[in-house]
Amino acid sequence: MCGLDRGRRAAEVVVVEGAFDRLAVLSFGDAAVFLGSNQPSEGMSGELCVLARTARLIMLADQDRAGRKGRLRTLTGLDLPPAACVAFANLPPGIKDPGMLTERPDGAAIYRAVRAGARRIDLARFKRLVAACHAAYEARRVTARAAHQDAVRSATRVHSHSAMKGGEAIADVMYVRAV
């Protein structure tokens, strides 16, 4: 993670995915750190947790699916206390990532509007929602597995055949035949 030195001294830090995104935020006068990925390592997550104790984190993701999912995954992995201040900021349509703002004459104004519109995340509620999603996913997975096993059982028949010699069973043969 790059930018921690400056981020540790700031009251508000913008968290972005890439190096050019960080440079764009710095050019607009704000402190920023970049993760280098949409899936930070455990070490990076630990550093973000430390940073969140003293600074407001504004998570500004790329607008692609990976960026949006990565932001949620990152927040889920941070395990922050409910008192921590984390906000999500969203770029307007047509702007792929924060780095693109430097290419526009109105980029600084757009950035300020995006930053001002950042929505604070209720971390306690977020944790409850994540826990509920995980529980629902596990319940669906268990139900699907049981249904699959039932389907396999009903699609096969177990047949038993005993070989007899002089009234004495000499072998029991079991086989499964697909129906």
Sequence and secondary structure as in RCSB ss.txt:
>XXXX:A:sequence
MCGLDRGRRAAEVVVVEGAFDRLAVLSFGDAAVFLGSNQPSEGMSGELCVLARTARLIMLADQDRAGRKGRLRTL
TGLDLPPAACVAFANLPPGIKDPGMLTERPDGAAIYRAVRAGARRIDLARFKRLVAACHAAYEARRVTARAAHQD
AVRSATRVHSHSAMKGGEAIADVMYVRAV
>XXXX:A:secstr
 B HHHHTT SEEEEESSHHHHHHHHHTT EEEE SSSS  HHHHHHHHHHHHHSEEEEE  SSHHHHHHHHHHH
HHH   TTS EEEE   TT  SGGGGGGSTTHHHHHHHHHHT EE  HHHHHHHHHHHHHHHHHHHHHHHHHHHH
HHHHHEEEEEEEEEETTEEEEEEEEEEE 
